[in-house]
Amino acid sequence: MIHFERFTLENGLRVLFHKDVTTPMAVVNTLYDVGARDESEEQTGFAHLFEHLMFGGSVNIPDFDAPLQKAGGESNAFTSNDITNYYNILPKENIETALWLESDRMLSLAFTDKSLEVQRQVVIEEFKQRYLNQPYGDVWLELRPLCYQVHAYKWATIGKSIKHIEDAQMIDVRTFFAKHYHPGNAILCIAGNFELDEIKTMVDKYYKYIPQISKHTRNLPVEPEQMEYREKSLERDVPADAFYFSFKMPERTSDRYYTVDVLSDALGREKSSKLFIQLKKEKKLVTDISAYITGSADAGLLMVSGKLNSGVTFEEFEAAFWDCISEFNQEQLSEVDMTKLLAKIRTSKEFQEQGLLNRAMNLSFFELMGDADGINKELEEYQKISASDIKIEAKKILRKENCSLLRVLSKKSNKNG
């Protein structure tokens, strides 16, 4: 059980406090309810650009990292299609340094031409290095628009095109900041060995003066139900042929979400999973294969990806893959298999919750999804799932007309072939 307290400032900032008496460290985690899905299709990559811009200094503090490092701390951030999350870890006695820095950049980020230009170049370089010049790097750039026709998940967090970042103007950046980076659109989680009154006093001191701004109402187009099999093949300079099957699945807050998560584990999480045993161990068609879910706030994807063995054709592999899926849909997991699956999930969740930072980030995310206490109810949700529930979901989701397949063909393989 992860205990926490919750309070809200008059300006709309939601605050969570998790007390941990066992550590000398503290975590200050700030989750902003903004991700790539909140961008305009003509100006993508902005949420990720801001992940970098927020470290470019504020009006009052030109260098974010220097004071934090001086206080023995470190910071980082990540952006997804759904959220942007900033975190600081530092000795508990220096926690006010993190609160000072985070509150100040929420209030008055420095919008200088120099900062925009520096971070623009950093993001452009990242786009080239991680997505364009790396084997399999552009998979999600190609896969998302294949899977999503309407919803904003159809572009990756980095953006649709480098040009969108190259063309970003100061007015665009300022507008995006004003809309999304304010107390009413943030969840602050503080974790460490403190008392609630201490936290309330410190949060009040650093955040209460930040003006209230009405939270933007998200109104995204709903992705229609997929009714046809979609496929796309790319030829790339990669070491081996690769495949990415994407099946639509329910949103993060759905009652069905946890069942589909267990389904993905049964299908392809480890060496005891159906796909691994049949396609790798027995038929030796692949060098690796795994199933996982994207965990998206809105309708997400159950993914099956891996690489073909040398000499194996896509035709041969895909026929065996769909046969395997058909068998899986007809069978029902045994009670022994279910017990093993749920035990592994329990162990994994308990391991995740050992770290103070993970607890702070997960509390923030569950609060965004509706209630931070969801972190304590998650295992209970998993334990409710039965083998018949998994079979029902498998038949709903693991259908060809609910699938989009991206093939990445190795130029090397084709040349040899």
C-alpha positions in Angstrom: 0.0 0.0 0.0 1.4 3.4 -1.0 0.1 6.1 1.3 -0.3 9.6 0.1 -2.0 12.9 0.9 -3.6 15.2 -1.6 -4.4 18.9 -1.6 -5.1 21.5 -4.3 -4.0 25.2 -4.4 -6.4 28.0 -5.3 -4.6 28.3 -8.7 -5.6 24.8 -9.6 -2.3 23.0 -8.9 -2.9 19.5 -7.7 -0.4 18.3 -5.1 0.3 14.8 -3.9 2.6 14.0 -1.0 4.1 10.5 -0.3 6.0 10.1 2.9 8.9 7.7 3.0 11.0 7.7 6.2 13.5 5.2 4.9 15.4 7.5 2.5 17.6 10.7 2.9 16.5 11.7 -0.7 13.5 13.5 -1.9 11.7 13.6 -5.3 9.9 16.5 -6.8 7.9 15.3 -9.8 5.9 17.5 -12.1 3.5 16.0 -14.6 2.0 18.3 -17.2 -1.2 17.1 -18.9 0.2 17.7 -22.4 1.7 15.3 -24.9 2.1 15.0 -28.7 -1.7 14.3 -29.0 -2.3 18.0 -28.0 -0.4 19.4 -30.9 -1.7 20.7 -34.2 -1.1 18.3 -37.1 0.7 21.2 -38.9 2.9 21.9 -35.9 4.0 18.6 -34.4 6.9 17.9 -32.0 6.1 20.9 -29.8 5.6 18.9 -26.6 9.0 17.3 -27.0 10.6 20.6 -28.0 9.3 22.0 -24.7 10.8 19.1 -22.8 14.1 20.6 -23.9 13.1 24.3 -23.7 12.1 23.9 -20.0 15.8 23.3 -19.2 16.9 26.5 -21.1 16.4 28.7 -18.1 13.7 31.0 -16.8 13.5 34.8 -16.6 14.9 34.8 -13.1 17.2 31.7 -13.3 19.3 31.5 -16.5 20.7 28.0 -15.8 18.3 25.4 -14.4 20.8 22.7 -13.8 23.6 24.6 -12.0 21.7 25.3 -8.7 20.3 21.8 -8.6 23.7 20.2 -9.1 25.1 22.5 -6.4 22.4 21.2 -4.1 23.5 17.6 -4.8 20.5 16.9 -7.1 19.8 15.8 -10.6 16.9 16.2 -13.0 15.5 14.8 -16.2 12.3 14.6 -18.2 10.4 12.6 -20.8 7.6 13.2 -23.2 5.0 10.8 -24.5 2.0 11.1 -26.7 0.0 11.7 -23.5 2.1 13.5 -20.9 5.3 15.5 -20.2 7.0 14.6 -17.0 9.8 16.5 -15.2 11.6 15.1 -12.1 14.2 16.1 -9.6 16.0 13.9 -7.1 18.1 15.5 -4.4 18.9 15.3 -0.7 15.7 16.1 1.4 17.3 19.0 3.2 17.7 20.8 -0.2 14.2 20.2 -1.5 13.4 23.9 -1.6 16.0 24.3 -4.4 13.9 22.0 -6.6 10.6 23.7 -5.7 12.2 27.1 -6.4 13.4 26.0 -9.8 10.3 24.1 -10.9 7.9 26.8 -9.8 10.0 29.5 -11.4 10.0 27.9 -14.8 6.3 27.2 -14.6 5.8 31.0 -13.9 8.2 32.6 -16.3 10.1 30.4 -18.8 12.8 32.5 -20.6 11.6 32.8 -24.2 14.9 34.0 -25.8 15.8 33.6 -29.4 19.1 32.0 -28.3 17.3 29.3 -26.1 14.8 28.5 -28.9 17.6 28.2 -31.4 19.8 26.0 -29.2 17.0 23.6 -28.3 15.7 23.6 -31.8 19.1 22.3 -33.0 19.2 19.7 -30.2 15.8 18.3 -31.2 16.7 18.3 -34.9 19.9 16.5 -34.2 17.9 14.0 -32.0 15.4 13.5 -34.8 18.2 12.7 -37.3 20.3 10.5 -34.9 17.5 8.5 -33.2 14.8 8.3 -35.9 16.4 8.7 -39.3 20.0 7.5 -39.1 19.5 4.5 -36.8 18.4 1.0 -37.8 14.6 0.6 -37.3 14.6 4.2 -36.0 11.7 5.4 -38.2 9.4 2.5 -37.4 7.1 4.5 -35.2 7.1 7.4 -37.7 5.7 5.0 -40.3 3.6 2.8 -38.0 1.5 5.4 -36.3 -0.1 6.9 -39.4 -0.8 3.3 -40.6 -2.6 2.5 -37.3 -4.4 5.8 -36.7 -6.3 7.6 -39.4 -8.0 10.3 -37.4 -6.7 10.5 -33.8 -3.6 12.6 -32.9 -1.7 9.4 -32.1 -1.0 9.2 -35.8 2.3 11.0 -35.3 5.2 10.2 -33.0 6.3 12.3 -30.0 9.3 13.6 -32.0 6.9 14.9 -34.6 5.9 14.2 -38.1 8.6 16.1 -39.8 11.9 17.9 -38.9 10.4 20.9 -40.9 7.8 21.5 -38.1 10.6 22.1 -35.6 12.7 24.1 -38.1 9.7 26.4 -38.8 8.7 26.9 -35.2 8.3 30.6 -34.5 8.5 32.4 -31.1 4.8 33.2 -31.2 4.0 29.5 -31.7 6.2 28.5 -28.8 4.8 31.2 -26.4 1.2 30.2 -27.3 1.8 26.5 -26.7 3.4 27.3 -23.3 0.6 29.6 -22.2 -2.0 26.9 -23.1 -0.4 23.9 -21.3 2.3 24.8 -18.8 0.4 26.3 -15.9 -0.8 25.1 -12.4 -4.2 24.0 -13.6 -2.6 21.6 -16.1 -0.1 20.2 -13.7 0.2 17.6 -11.0 3.0 18.0 -8.5 4.1 15.0 -6.4 6.6 15.3 -3.6 8.1 12.2 -2.0 10.4 11.9 0.9 10.7 12.0 4.7 8.6 15.1 5.5 5.5 16.0 7.4 2.4 17.1 5.5 2.4 20.6 7.1 6.0 21.1 6.0 5.0 20.3 2.4 2.0 22.5 2.4 4.0 25.4 3.7 6.8 24.9 1.1 4.4 24.4 -1.8 2.4 27.5 -0.8 5.6 29.5 -0.6 6.7 28.7 -4.1 3.6 28.1 -6.1 0.6 30.0 -4.8 1.6 33.3 -6.5 1.6 31.6 -10.0 -1.6 32.9 -11.7 -4.5 30.6 -12.3 -5.3 29.7 -15.9 -8.3 27.8 -17.0 -7.5 24.2 -18.1 -7.8 23.6 -21.8 -10.6 21.2 -22.7 -9.2 18.4 -24.8 -11.5 17.6 -27.7 -9.7 15.0 -29.9 -11.4 13.1 -32.7 -12.2 9.5 -31.8 -10.5 6.9 -33.9 -13.1 4.9 -35.7 -13.2 1.1 -35.2 -10.7 -0.5 -37.7 -12.6 -2.7 -40.2 -9.8 -3.7 -42.6 -6.3 -5.3 -42.5 -3.6 -2.7 -43.2 -0.1 -3.5 -44.3 2.9 -1.6 -45.4 6.4 -2.7 -46.4 9.6 -0.6 -46.2 13.0 -1.4 -47.4 15.8 -0.2 -45.1 19.5 -0.6 -44.5 18.9 -2.8 -41.4 20.6 -6.1 -40.3 17.5 -8.3 -40.4 13.9 -8.3 -41.7 11.5 -7.1 -38.9 7.8 -7.1 -38.3 5.4 -5.0 -36.3 1.8 -6.2 -35.9 -0.4 -3.6 -34.2 -3.8 -4.5 -32.8 -6.2 -1.8 -31.5 -7.0 -2.1 -27.8 -9.0 -0.1 -25.2 -7.9 3.1 -23.5 -6.0 3.2 -20.2 -9.1 3.8 -18.1 -11.1 1.0 -19.6 -12.2 -2.0 -17.5 -10.7 -4.2 -20.2 -7.3 -2.6 -20.2 -5.8 -4.9 -17.5 -7.1 -8.0 -19.2 -5.5 -7.0 -22.5 -2.2 -6.4 -20.6 -2.3 -10.0 -19.3 -3.3 -11.2 -22.7 -0.2 -9.6 -24.2 2.0 -11.3 -21.6 0.5 -14.7 -22.3 1.0 -14.2 -26.0 4.6 -13.0 -26.0 6.2 -11.7 -22.9 8.7 -14.4 -22.1 10.2 -17.7 -23.2 7.1 -19.5 -21.9 4.7 -17.5 -24.1 2.8 -18.9 -27.0 4.5 -17.0 -29.8 8.0 -17.6 -28.4 7.5 -21.4 -28.0 5.8 -21.9 -31.4 7.6 -19.5 -33.7 11.1 -19.3 -32.2 11.7 -22.5 -30.3 9.8 -25.0 -32.4 9.6 -23.6 -35.9 12.8 -21.4 -35.7 11.2 -18.7 -37.9 12.3 -15.8 -35.8 15.4 -14.7 -33.8 13.1 -12.9 -31.3 9.5 -12.1 -30.8 7.6 -10.3 -28.1 4.1 -8.8 -27.3 3.5 -5.7 -25.3 1.0 -2.8 -25.0 1.6 0.9 -25.5 -0.4 1.8 -22.4 -1.9 4.9 -24.1 -4.4 7.1 -22.3 -6.7 6.9 -25.4 -7.3 3.7 -27.5 -3.8 2.1 -27.7 -2.1 -0.7 -29.4 -1.2 -4.3 -28.5 2.0 -4.9 -30.4 3.8 -8.0 -31.6 7.2 -7.3 -33.0 10.4 -9.2 -33.7 12.9 -10.2 -36.4 13.0 -13.0 -38.9 15.6 -15.7 -39.0 17.9 -15.5 -42.0 16.4 -17.2 -45.0 12.8 -17.1 -43.7 10.3 -15.3 -45.9 7.6 -13.0 -44.7 5.0 -15.2 -46.4 6.2 -18.3 -44.5 6.4 -16.4 -41.2 3.0 -14.6 -41.5 1.2 -17.9 -42.4 2.6 -19.5 -39.2 1.9 -16.3 -37.2 -1.8 -16.2 -38.0 -2.1 -20.0 -37.5 -0.6 -19.4 -34.0 -3.0 -16.5 -33.3 -5.9 -18.7 -34.4 -4.9 -21.5 -32.0 -4.4 -19.0 -29.2 -7.9 -17.6 -29.7 -9.4 -21.1 -29.5 -7.6 -22.3 -26.5 -8.1 -21.3 -22.9 -5.2 -20.7 -20.5 -4.9 -23.3 -17.7 -5.2 -22.2 -14.1 -1.5 -23.0 -13.7 -0.6 -20.6 -16.5 -2.8 -17.9 -15.1 -1.3 -18.2 -11.7 2.2 -17.9 -13.2 1.3 -14.9 -15.3 -0.4 -13.0 -12.4 2.5 -13.9 -10.1 5.0 -12.4 -12.6 2.9 -9.2 -12.9 2.7 -8.9 -9.1 6.5 -9.3 -8.8 7.1 -6.8 -11.6 4.8 -4.2 -10.0 6.3 -4.6 -6.6 9.8 -4.2 -8.0 8.7 -1.0 -9.8 7.4 0.5 -6.5 10.6 0.0 -4.7 12.1 3.2 -6.1 11.0 6.5 -4.7 11.0 8.2 -8.1 8.8 5.4 -9.7 6.3 5.8 -6.9 6.1 9.6 -7.4 5.8 9.3 -11.1 3.1 6.5 -10.9 1.1 8.5 -8.3 1.1 11.5 -10.6 0.0 9.4 -13.6 -2.8 7.6 -11.7 -4.0 11.0 -10.5 -4.1 12.2 -14.1 -6.1 9.1 -15.0 -8.7 9.9 -12.3 -7.4 8.9 -8.9 -3.9 8.5 -7.5 -5.2 5.6 -5.3 -5.5 3.6 -8.5 -1.8 2.7 -7.8 -3.1 0.7 -4.8 -5.9 -1.0 -6.7 -4.0 -2.1 -9.7 -2.9 -5.5 -8.4 -6.5 -6.1 -7.3 -7.7 -5.4 -10.8 -5.2 -8.0 -12.2 -6.2 -10.6 -9.7 -9.9 -10.4 -10.8 -8.9 -11.5 -14.3 -9.8 -15.1 -15.3 -8.7 -17.3 -18.2 -12.1 -17.0 -19.8 -11.8 -13.1 -19.7 -8.5 -13.5 -21.7 -10.1 -15.7 -24.2 -12.9 -13.3 -24.8 -10.5 -10.3 -25.2 -8.3 -12.4 -27.6 -11.2 -13.0 -29.9 -12.1 -9.3 -29.9 -8.7 -8.0 -30.4 -6.5 -10.6 -32.2 -8.4 -10.3 -35.5 -6.8 -9.6 -38.9 -9.2 -6.7 -39.6 -8.2 -5.1 -36.3 -4.5 -5.3 -37.3 -2.0 -3.1 -39.0 1.3 -4.7 -40.1 4.5 -2.9 -40.8 7.3 -4.9 -42.4 10.9 -3.7 -42.5 12.8 -5.5 -45.2 16.5 -5.6 -45.0 18.3 -4.4 -48.2 21.0 -6.9 -47.3 18.6 -9.8 -47.1 16.9 -8.9 -50.3 20.2 -8.6 -52.1 21.4 -12.0 -50.8 18.0 -13.4 -51.7 
